[in-house]
Amino acid sequence: MGFSMGPTMRIRQVPFNREKHVFRCDAFAELVKDTVRFFNGTPVHPLPPADDFTGTGIYAIYYTGQHEHYKPYSELNRLSYNHPIYVGKAVPSGWRQARTSDTGSLLSRELQRRLREHTKSIKLANFDIDSFWCRFVIFENDVSDMIGTIEAALIKLNRPIWNSVVDGFGNHDPGSGRYKQAKSDWDVLHPGRAWATKCNGIHKERSVILSEIEQYFKSRS
């Protein structure tokens, strides 16, 4: 049995007009601002928080110690926690492939796991963990689609040094066969993570990173 093909649909070409492709939404911009305000008003906890909890979302880590490279944060956060050293996100399994479910997001412990993972990295680098604090927001159900957007907004607003200058704090072990990559700036400056020593690519010199840190704090003074 044969099938007949209908006439080919012709799409009328029109002159390109960029304005017809630009999406604008003032309501979305206000929603992001409201979420950031909510985030900044959440309670601050020691790192890691002592209590178990479930959920995914975004978080910020604050430093108040006297480490030679980050002393300015002690003064910046002296009266209130407004200057994070790092901002990150914790998403449910399957998030990038859109395979997660509302139930999976609610039951996930990814946010708690990420904060504990960061605690381990900090301790391995011989920081005083008592000088680190955190705050976080849990996103549930459809609101979890905003996790990446709010993380990006907080990084853009605060320019945390471990996101913008000393990159690599949030890295994971790349795994066997992937150690040809360079050691991250964070691991060059703060050795301690065993897997980072296996990275044998050409990394940035320590002196260059220290110079960039100095310029960073000068730009914020």
Accessible surface in RSA format (square Angstrom, percent):
REM  Atomic radii and reference values for relative SASA: ProtOr
REM  Chains: A
REM  Algorithm: Lee & Richards
REM  Probe-radius: 1.40
REM  Slices: 20
REM RES _ NUM      All-atoms   Total-Side   Main-Chain    Non-polar    All polar
REM                ABS   REL    ABS   REL    ABS   REL    ABS   REL    ABS   REL
RES MET A   1   219.15 113.5 139.43  92.3  79.71 189.8 118.76 101.0 100.38 133.0
RES GLY A   2    69.83  86.1   0.00   N/A  69.83  86.1  40.24 110.4  29.60  66.3
RES PHE A   3   176.45  88.3 144.52  89.5  31.93  83.1 148.42  90.0  28.04  80.2
RES SER A   4   115.09  97.3  80.71 107.7  34.38  79.2  52.94 112.7  62.15  87.1
RES MET A   5   176.70  91.5 147.21  97.4  29.49  70.2 119.03 101.2  57.66  76.4
RES GLY A   6    54.50  67.2   0.00   N/A  54.50  67.2  30.15  82.7  24.35  54.5
RES PRO A   7   135.15  98.5 105.85  96.5  29.30 106.5 118.40  97.8  16.75 104.1
RES THR A   8   121.06  86.1  97.83  99.2  23.23  55.4  68.81  92.4  52.25  79.0
RES MET A   9   165.44  85.7 138.11  91.4  27.34  65.1 113.11  96.2  52.34  69.3
RES ARG A  10   221.03  92.8 191.40  97.6  29.63  70.6  69.52  95.0 151.51  91.8
RES ILE A  11   148.46  84.5 125.69  93.6  22.78  54.9 128.91  92.8  19.55  53.1
RES ARG A  12   197.34  82.9 174.34  88.9  23.00  54.8  84.24 115.1 113.10  68.5
RES GLN A  13   167.51  93.7 140.98 103.0  26.53  63.2  49.72 105.8 117.79  89.3
RES VAL A  14    90.39  59.5  68.43  61.9  21.96  52.9  71.15  61.8  19.24  52.2
RES PRO A  15   122.24  89.1 102.76  93.7  19.48  70.8 115.22  95.1   7.02  43.6
RES PHE A  16   159.22  79.7 123.13  76.3  36.09  93.9 128.97  78.2  30.25  86.6
RES ASN A  17    66.16  45.6  59.59  57.6   6.56  15.8  15.78  38.0  50.37  48.7
RES ARG A  18   153.46  64.4 149.53  76.2   3.93   9.4  55.05  75.2  98.42  59.6
RES GLU A  19    98.72  56.7  86.08  65.1  12.64  30.1  52.97 102.4  45.76  37.4
RES LYS A  20   163.80  79.9 124.88  76.6  38.92  92.7  80.83  72.8  82.97  88.4
RES HIS A  21   133.91  73.2  98.56  68.5  35.35  90.4  72.64  74.9  61.27  71.3
RES VAL A  22    48.38  31.8  26.64  24.1  21.74  52.4  30.73  26.7  17.65  47.9
RES PHE A  23   174.56  87.3 145.89  90.4  28.67  74.6 150.28  91.1  24.28  69.5
RES ARG A  24   158.48  66.5 130.45  66.5  28.03  66.7  71.49  97.7  86.99  52.7
RES CYS A  25    51.40  38.9  31.41  35.0  19.99  47.0   8.97  22.7  42.43  45.8
RES ASP A  26   123.12  86.2 115.74 115.2   7.38  17.4  36.12  85.0  87.00  86.8
RES ALA A  27    75.82  69.7  60.00  92.6  15.82  36.0  67.82  95.5   8.01  21.2
RES PHE A  28    93.98  47.0  90.39  56.0   3.59   9.4  93.80  56.9   0.19   0.5
RES ALA A  29    47.75  43.9  41.71  64.4   6.03  13.7  46.76  65.8   0.99   2.6
RES GLU A  30    84.94  48.8  84.94  64.3   0.00   0.0  41.10  79.5  43.84  35.8
RES LEU A  31    84.67  47.2  82.05  58.7   2.62   6.6  84.29  59.2   0.37   1.0
RES VAL A  32    21.71  14.3  21.71  19.7   0.00   0.0  21.71  18.9   0.00   0.0
RES LYS A  33   109.09  53.2 105.55  64.8   3.54   8.4  61.90  55.7  47.19  50.3
RES ASP A  34    71.32  50.0  65.34  65.0   5.97  14.1  22.17  52.2  49.15  49.0
RES THR A  35    18.64  13.3  14.75  15.0   3.89   9.3  12.14  16.3   6.50   9.8
RES VAL A  36    15.76  10.4  15.76  14.3   0.00   0.0  15.76  13.7   0.00   0.0
RES ARG A  37   141.17  59.3 129.21  65.9  11.96  28.5  72.78  99.5  68.40  41.5
RES PHE A  38   131.20  65.6 120.70  74.8  10.50  27.3 129.57  78.6   1.63   4.7
RES PHE A  39     2.42   1.2   2.42   1.5   0.00   0.0   2.42   1.5   0.00   0.0
RES ASN A  40    68.01  46.9  54.23  52.4  13.78  33.2  19.92  47.9  48.10  46.5
RES GLY A  41    65.08  80.3   0.00   N/A  65.08  80.3  33.87  93.0  31.20  69.9
RES THR A  42    16.03  11.4  11.16  11.3   4.87  11.6  13.40  18.0   2.63   4.0
RES PRO A  43    95.64  69.7  82.90  75.6  12.74  46.3  94.15  77.7   1.49   9.3
RES VAL A  44    42.19  27.8  15.31  13.9  26.89  64.8  15.31  13.3  26.89  72.9
RES HIS A  45    65.43  35.8  65.43  45.5   0.00   0.0  39.08  40.3  26.36  30.7
RES PRO A  46    74.52  54.3  74.48  67.9   0.04   0.2  74.52  61.5   0.00   0.0
RES LEU A  47     7.06   3.9   0.00   0.0   7.06  17.7   0.00   0.0   7.06  19.0
RES PRO A  48    42.30  30.8  35.54  32.4   6.77  24.6  35.54  29.3   6.77  42.0
RES PRO A  49    10.19   7.4   7.01   6.4   3.18  11.6   7.29   6.0   2.90  18.0
RES ALA A  50   100.31  92.2  62.24  96.1  38.06  86.6  71.90 101.3  28.40  75.2
RES ASP A  51   111.67  78.2 108.00 107.5   3.67   8.7  30.50  71.8  81.17  81.0
RES ASP A  52    99.25  69.5  73.26  72.9  25.99  61.5  19.48  45.8  79.77  79.6
RES PHE A  53    37.41  18.7  28.98  17.9   8.43  21.9  37.22  22.6   0.19   0.5
RES THR A  54    52.85  37.6  43.80  44.4   9.05  21.6  19.49  26.2  33.36  50.4
RES GLY A  55     2.50   3.1   0.00   N/A   2.50   3.1   2.43   6.7   0.07   0.2
RES THR A  56     0.07   0.1   0.00   0.0   0.07   0.2   0.00   0.0   0.07   0.1
RES GLY A  57     0.00   0.0   0.00   N/A   0.00   0.0   0.00   0.0   0.00   0.0
RES ILE A  58     0.00   0.0   0.00   0.0   0.00   0.0   0.00   0.0   0.00   0.0
RES TYR A  59     0.00   0.0   0.00   0.0   0.00   0.0   0.00   0.0   0.00   0.0
RES ALA A  60     0.15   0.1   0.15   0.2   0.00   0.0   0.15   0.2   0.00   0.0
RES ILE A  61     0.00   0.0   0.00   0.0   0.00   0.0   0.00   0.0   0.00   0.0
RES TYR A  62     3.03   1.4   3.03   1.7   0.00   0.0   0.00   0.0   3.03   3.7
RES TYR A  63     8.46   3.9   8.46   4.8   0.00   0.0   0.59   0.4   7.87   9.7
RES THR A  64    41.09  29.2  26.83  27.2  14.26  34.0  17.88  24.0  23.21  35.1
RES GLY A  65     7.17   8.8   0.00   N/A   7.17   8.8   7.17  19.7   0.00   0.0
RES GLN A  66   118.27  66.1 101.97  74.5  16.30  38.8  59.74 127.2  58.53  44.4
RES HIS A  67    49.84  27.2  38.76  26.9  11.09  28.4  29.95  30.9  19.89  23.1
RES GLU A  68   129.25  74.2 101.56  76.8  27.69  65.9  32.57  63.0  96.68  78.9
RES HIS A  69    23.62  12.9  16.79  11.7   6.83  17.5  10.51  10.8  13.10  15.2
RES TYR A  70     0.18   0.1   0.18   0.1   0.00   0.0   0.18   0.1   0.00   0.0
RES LYS A  71   106.54  52.0 102.18  62.7   4.36  10.4  44.86  40.4  61.68  65.7
RES PRO A  72    52.38  38.2  43.45  39.6   8.92  32.4  51.93  42.9   0.45   2.8
RES TYR A  73     0.62   0.3   0.62   0.4   0.00   0.0   0.30   0.2   0.32   0.4
RES SER A  74    23.76  20.1  20.02  26.7   3.74   8.6   3.18   6.8  20.58  28.8
RES GLU A  75   109.82  63.1 100.13  75.8   9.69  23.1  55.77 107.9  54.05  44.1
RES LEU A  76    59.80  33.3  42.92  30.7  16.88  42.4  46.99  33.0  12.81  34.5
RES ASN A  77     4.81   3.3   0.00   0.0   4.81  11.6   0.00   0.0   4.81   4.6
RES ARG A  78   150.22  63.1 118.69  60.5  31.54  75.1  52.85  72.2  97.37  59.0
RES LEU A  79   149.94  83.5 114.78  82.1  35.15  88.4 118.12  83.0  31.82  85.6
RES SER A  80    51.23  43.3  44.62  59.5   6.61  15.2  39.29  83.7  11.94  16.7
RES TYR A  81    57.50  26.8  52.77  30.0   4.73  12.3  32.04  24.1  25.46  31.4
RES ASN A  82    86.08  59.4  72.27  69.8  13.81  33.3  19.68  47.4  66.39  64.2
RES HIS A  83    50.36  27.5  49.79  34.6   0.57   1.5  31.46  32.4  18.90  22.0
RES PRO A  84     5.34   3.9   3.88   3.5   1.46   5.3   3.88   3.2   1.46   9.1
RES ILE A  85     0.14   0.1   0.14   0.1   0.00   0.0   0.14   0.1   0.00   0.0
RES TYR A  86    20.05   9.4  20.05  11.4   0.00   0.0   3.90   2.9  16.16  19.9
RES VAL A  87     0.68   0.4   0.43   0.4   0.26   0.6   0.43   0.4   0.26   0.7
RES GLY A  88     1.62   2.0   0.00   N/A   1.62   2.0   1.62   4.5   0.00   0.0
RES LYS A  89    54.98  26.8  45.33  27.8   9.64  23.0  10.68   9.6  44.30  47.2
RES ALA A  90     1.50   1.4   0.00   0.0   1.50   3.4   1.50   2.1   0.00   0.0
RES VAL A  91    20.61  13.6  14.70  13.3   5.91  14.2  14.70  12.8   5.91  16.0
RES PRO A  92     4.06   3.0   2.23   2.0   1.83   6.7   2.23   1.8   1.83  11.4
RES SER A  93   108.83  92.0  81.08 108.2  27.74  63.9  56.90 121.2  51.92  72.7
RES GLY A  94    12.07  14.9   0.00   N/A  12.07  14.9   1.91   5.2  10.17  22.8
RES TRP A  95    67.41  27.1  55.23  26.7  12.18  28.6  49.69  26.5  17.72  28.8
RES ARG A  96   174.67  73.3 137.03  69.9  37.65  89.6  56.15  76.7 118.53  71.8
RES GLN A  97   109.99  61.5  85.77  62.7  24.21  57.7  45.02  95.8  64.96  49.3
RES ALA A  98    92.13  84.7  60.45  93.3  31.68  72.1  66.80  94.1  25.33  67.1
RES ARG A  99   169.65  71.2 136.52  69.6  33.13  78.9  65.53  89.6 104.12  63.1
RES THR A 100    47.76  34.0  23.00  23.3  24.76  59.0  25.38  34.1  22.38  33.8
RES SER A 101    64.00  54.1  53.59  71.5  10.40  24.0  48.39 103.0  15.61  21.9
RES ASP A 102    74.52  52.2  69.75  69.4   4.77  11.3  18.69  44.0  55.83  55.7
RES THR A 103    84.92  60.4  84.05  85.2   0.87   2.1  47.94  64.4  36.98  55.9
RES GLY A 104    31.74  39.1   0.00   N/A  31.74  39.1  27.18  74.6   4.55  10.2
RES SER A 105     3.74   3.2   2.99   4.0   0.75   1.7   2.99   6.4   0.75   1.1
RES LEU A 106    65.36  36.4  59.52  42.6   5.84  14.7  60.49  42.5   4.87  13.1
RES LEU A 107   125.03  69.6 112.34  80.4  12.69  31.9 112.56  79.1  12.46  33.5
RES SER A 108    23.15  19.6  12.25  16.3  10.90  25.1  17.06  36.3   6.09   8.5
RES ARG A 109   121.43  51.0 114.02  58.1   7.41  17.6  48.22  65.9  73.21  44.4
RES GLU A 110    39.31  22.6  37.13  28.1   2.18   5.2   5.44  10.5  33.87  27.7
RES LEU A 111     0.00   0.0   0.00   0.0   0.00   0.0   0.00   0.0   0.00   0.0
RES GLN A 112     8.94   5.0   8.65   6.3   0.30   0.7   1.79   3.8   7.16   5.4
RES ARG A 113   108.05  45.4 103.51  52.8   4.54  10.8  67.23  91.9  40.82  24.7
RES ARG A 114    21.65   9.1  21.65  11.0   0.00   0.0   4.41   6.0  17.24  10.5
RES LEU A 115     0.16   0.1   0.16   0.1   0.00   0.0   0.16   0.1   0.00   0.0
RES ARG A 116   105.41  44.3  98.87  50.4   6.55  15.6  39.54  54.0  65.88  39.9
RES GLU A 117    50.78  29.2  43.75  33.1   7.03  16.7  32.01  61.9  18.77  15.3
RES HIS A 118     2.19   1.2   2.19   1.5   0.00   0.0   0.54   0.6   1.65   1.9
RES THR A 119     7.83   5.6   7.83   7.9   0.00   0.0   7.83  10.5   0.00   0.0
RES LYS A 120   137.47  67.1 133.53  81.9   3.94   9.4  79.92  71.9  57.55  61.3
RES SER A 121     8.11   6.9   7.79  10.4   0.32   0.7   0.20   0.4   7.91  11.1
RES ILE A 122     0.00   0.0   0.00   0.0   0.00   0.0   0.00   0.0   0.00   0.0
RES LYS A 123   114.66  55.9 102.72  63.0  11.94  28.4  51.70  46.5  62.95  67.1
RES LEU A 124    76.92  42.8  64.75  46.3  12.17  30.6  68.67  48.2   8.25  22.2
RES ALA A 125    16.03  14.7   0.56   0.9  15.47  35.2   0.58   0.8  15.44  40.9
RES ASN A 126   136.87  94.4 104.66 101.1  32.21  77.6  28.41  68.4 108.46 104.8
RES PHE A 127    17.47   8.7   2.63   1.6  14.84  38.6   6.18   3.7  11.29  32.3
RES ASP A 128    87.37  61.2  73.28  72.9  14.09  33.3  38.49  90.6  48.89  48.8
RES ILE A 129    32.66  18.6  29.54  22.0   3.12   7.5  29.54  21.3   3.12   8.5
RES ASP A 130   113.53  79.5  95.59  95.1  17.94  42.4  30.83  72.6  82.70  82.5
RES SER A 131    16.20  13.7  13.96  18.6   2.24   5.2   2.36   5.0  13.85  19.4
RES PHE A 132     1.27   0.6   0.07   0.0   1.19   3.1   0.07   0.0   1.19   3.4
RES TRP A 133    73.45  29.5  73.45  35.5   0.00   0.0  71.18  38.0   2.27   3.7
RES CYS A 134     0.00   0.0   0.00   0.0   0.00   0.0   0.00   0.0   0.00   0.0
RES ARG A 135    17.19   7.2  17.19   8.8   0.00   0.0   0.00   0.0  17.19  10.4
RES PHE A 136    32.94  16.5  24.65  15.3   8.28  21.5  24.65  14.9   8.28  23.7
RES VAL A 137    12.34   8.1   8.96   8.1   3.38   8.2  12.34  10.7   0.00   0.0
RES ILE A 138    65.81  37.4  42.65  31.8  23.15  55.8  42.65  30.7  23.15  62.8
RES PHE A 139     6.25   3.1   4.13   2.6   2.12   5.5   5.57   3.4   0.68   1.9
RES GLU A 140    86.00  49.4  80.08  60.6   5.91  14.1  15.67  30.3  70.33  57.4
RES ASN A 141    66.90  46.1  65.26  63.1   1.64   3.9  17.55  42.2  49.34  47.7
RES ASP A 142   111.82  78.3 103.63 103.2   8.19  19.4  33.92  79.8  77.90  77.7
RES VAL A 143    79.07  52.0  75.14  68.0   3.93   9.5  79.07  68.7   0.00   0.0
RES SER A 144    10.21   8.6  10.21  13.6   0.00   0.0   0.00   0.0  10.21  14.3
RES ASP A 145   112.32  78.7  90.16  89.7  22.16  52.4  29.07  68.4  83.25  83.0
RES MET A 146    25.71  13.3  25.27  16.7   0.44   1.0  16.33  13.9   9.38  12.4
RES ILE A 147     0.00   0.0   0.00   0.0   0.00   0.0   0.00   0.0   0.00   0.0
RES GLY A 148    21.08  26.0   0.00   N/A  21.08  26.0  16.75  46.0   4.33   9.7
RES THR A 149    52.61  37.4  42.09  42.7  10.53  25.1  22.15  29.8  30.46  46.1
RES ILE A 150     0.00   0.0   0.00   0.0   0.00   0.0   0.00   0.0   0.00   0.0
RES GLU A 151    24.62  14.1  24.62  18.6   0.00   0.0   0.19   0.4  24.43  19.9
RES ALA A 152    58.70  54.0  50.75  78.3   7.94  18.1  54.98  77.4   3.71   9.8
RES ALA A 153    24.02  22.1  13.90  21.5  10.12  23.0  20.67  29.1   3.35   8.9
RES LEU A 154     0.53   0.3   0.53   0.4   0.00   0.0   0.53   0.4   0.00   0.0
RES ILE A 155    47.86  27.2  47.42  35.3   0.43   1.0  47.42  34.1   0.43   1.2
RES LYS A 156   176.00  85.9 155.48  95.4  20.52  48.9 105.87  95.3  70.13  74.7
RES LEU A 157   116.38  64.8  86.85  62.1  29.52  74.2  92.30  64.8  24.08  64.8
RES ASN A 158    23.13  15.9  18.94  18.3   4.18  10.1   3.37   8.1  19.76  19.1
RES ARG A 159   102.96  43.2 102.91  52.5   0.05   0.1  48.23  65.9  54.73  33.2
RES PRO A 160     0.03   0.0   0.00   0.0   0.03   0.1   0.03   0.0   0.00   0.0
RES ILE A 161     0.00   0.0   0.00   0.0   0.00   0.0   0.00   0.0   0.00   0.0
RES TRP A 162     1.26   0.5   0.00   0.0   1.26   3.0   0.00   0.0   1.26   2.0
RES ASN A 163    36.22  25.0  12.71  12.3  23.50  56.6   4.13   9.9  32.08  31.0
RES SER A 164    57.28  48.4  19.00  25.4  38.28  88.2  26.42  56.3  30.86  43.2
RES VAL A 165    26.04  17.1  16.79  15.2   9.26  22.3  21.21  18.4   4.83  13.1
RES VAL A 166     0.00   0.0   0.00   0.0   0.00   0.0   0.00   0.0   0.00   0.0
RES ASP A 167    88.70  62.1  88.70  88.3   0.00   0.0  22.75  53.5  65.95  65.8
RES GLY A 168     2.52   3.1   0.00   N/A   2.52   3.1   0.89   2.4   1.63   3.6
RES PHE A 169     1.23   0.6   0.00   0.0   1.23   3.2   0.00   0.0   1.23   3.5
RES GLY A 170    16.28  20.1   0.00   N/A  16.28  20.1   6.83  18.7   9.45  21.2
RES ASN A 171    66.63  45.9  53.47  51.7  13.16  31.7  11.99  28.9  54.64  52.8
RES HIS A 172    96.69  52.8  83.46  58.0  13.23  33.8  59.75  61.6  36.94  43.0
RES ASP A 173    69.57  48.7  48.73  48.5  20.84  49.3  22.78  53.6  46.79  46.7
RES PRO A 174    24.57  17.9   6.56   6.0  18.01  65.5  17.17  14.2   7.39  46.0
RES GLY A 175    25.59  31.6   0.00   N/A  25.59  31.6  25.59  70.2   0.00   0.0
RES SER A 176   111.35  94.1  81.52 108.8  29.83  68.7  45.20  96.2  66.15  92.7
RES GLY A 177    72.29  89.2   0.00   N/A  72.29  89.2  41.59 114.1  30.71  68.8
RES ARG A 178   166.51  69.9 157.60  80.3   8.91  21.2  42.09  57.5 124.42  75.4
RES TYR A 179    38.86  18.1  37.29  21.2   1.57   4.1  31.54  23.7   7.31   9.0
RES LYS A 180   177.13  86.4 163.13 100.1  14.00  33.3 105.94  95.4  71.19  75.8
RES GLN A 181    84.88  47.5  73.00  53.4  11.87  28.3  36.04  76.7  48.84  37.0
RES ALA A 182    44.73  41.1  27.91  43.1  16.81  38.2  27.91  39.3  16.81  44.5
RES LYS A 183    49.79  24.3  44.92  27.6   4.87  11.6   5.80   5.2  43.99  46.9
RES SER A 184    20.12  17.0   7.16   9.6  12.95  29.8  16.88  36.0   3.23   4.5
RES ASP A 185    19.44  13.6  17.88  17.8   1.56   3.7   1.39   3.3  18.05  18.0
RES TRP A 186     0.19   0.1   0.19   0.1   0.00   0.0   0.19   0.1   0.00   0.0
RES ASP A 187     2.62   1.8   1.32   1.3   1.30   3.1   0.46   1.1   2.17   2.2
RES VAL A 188    20.29  13.4   7.71   7.0  12.58  30.3  10.33   9.0   9.96  27.0
RES LEU A 189     6.48   3.6   0.00   0.0   6.48  16.3   0.00   0.0   6.48  17.4
RES HIS A 190     7.71   4.2   5.18   3.6   2.53   6.5   2.50   2.6   5.21   6.1
RES PRO A 191    88.34  64.4  77.14  70.3  11.20  40.7  80.21  66.2   8.13  50.5
RES GLY A 192    35.40  43.7   0.00   N/A  35.40  43.7  18.89  51.8  16.51  37.0
RES ARG A 193     9.76   4.1   8.68   4.4   1.08   2.6   6.73   9.2   3.03   1.8
RES ALA A 194    75.88  69.8  65.82 101.6  10.06  22.9  71.21 100.3   4.68  12.4
RES TRP A 195    40.96  16.4  39.16  19.0   1.80   4.2  27.92  14.9  13.04  21.2
RES ALA A 196     3.93   3.6   3.93   6.1   0.00   0.0   3.93   5.5   0.00   0.0
RES THR A 197    97.37  69.3  71.04  72.0  26.33  62.7  56.16  75.4  41.20  62.3
RES LYS A 198   113.19  55.2  99.88  61.3  13.31  31.7  62.35  56.1  50.84  54.2
RES CYS A 199     8.95   6.8   1.93   2.2   7.02  16.5   0.00   0.0   8.95   9.7
RES ASN A 200   111.97  77.2  79.80  77.1  32.17  77.5  39.19  94.3  72.78  70.3
RES GLY A 201    18.80  23.2   0.00   N/A  18.80  23.2  12.35  33.9   6.45  14.5
RES ILE A 202   175.00  99.6 147.76 110.1  27.24  65.7 152.43 109.8  22.57  61.2
RES HIS A 203    67.69  37.0  54.91  38.2  12.78  32.7  34.65  35.7  33.04  38.4
RES LYS A 204    75.69  36.9  62.05  38.1  13.64  32.5  46.97  42.3  28.72  30.6
RES GLU A 205   110.97  63.7 109.29  82.7   1.68   4.0  38.93  75.3  72.04  58.8
RES ARG A 206   106.48  44.7 104.15  53.1   2.33   5.6  50.46  69.0  56.02  34.0
RES SER A 207    79.47  67.1  67.83  90.5  11.64  26.8  51.61 109.9  27.86  39.0
RES VAL A 208    66.95  44.1  63.86  57.8   3.09   7.5  66.95  58.2   0.00   0.0
RES ILE A 209     0.00   0.0   0.00   0.0   0.00   0.0   0.00   0.0   0.00   0.0
RES LEU A 210    57.66  32.1  52.34  37.4   5.32  13.4  52.67  37.0   4.99  13.4
RES SER A 211    57.32  48.4  53.60  71.5   3.72   8.6  26.13  55.6  31.19  43.7
RES GLU A 212    60.63  34.8  55.47  42.0   5.16  12.3  31.80  61.5  28.84  23.5
RES ILE A 213     8.15   4.6   8.15   6.1   0.00   0.0   8.15   5.9   0.00   0.0
RES GLU A 214    95.56  54.9  87.42  66.1   8.14  19.4  32.93  63.7  62.63  51.1
RES GLN A 215   102.51  57.3  98.31  71.8   4.20  10.0  40.36  85.9  62.15  47.1
RES TYR A 216     5.99   2.8   0.55   0.3   5.44  14.2   5.12   3.8   0.87   1.1
RES PHE A 217    24.85  12.4  20.62  12.8   4.23  11.0  20.94  12.7   3.92  11.2
RES LYS A 218   122.67  59.8 107.63  66.0  15.04  35.8  72.85  65.6  49.82  53.1
RES SER A 219    78.26  66.1  36.71  49.0  41.55  95.7  48.84 104.0  29.42  41.2
RES ARG A 220    67.05  28.2  34.34  17.5  32.71  77.9  19.26  26.3  47.79  29.0
RES SER A 221   129.08 109.1  58.33  77.8  70.75 163.0  77.88 165.8  51.20  71.7
END  Absolute sums over single chains surface
CHAIN  1 A    13952.3      11222.5       2729.9       7765.6       6186.8
END  Absolute sums over all chains
TOTAL         13952.3      11222.5       2729.9       7765.6       6186.8
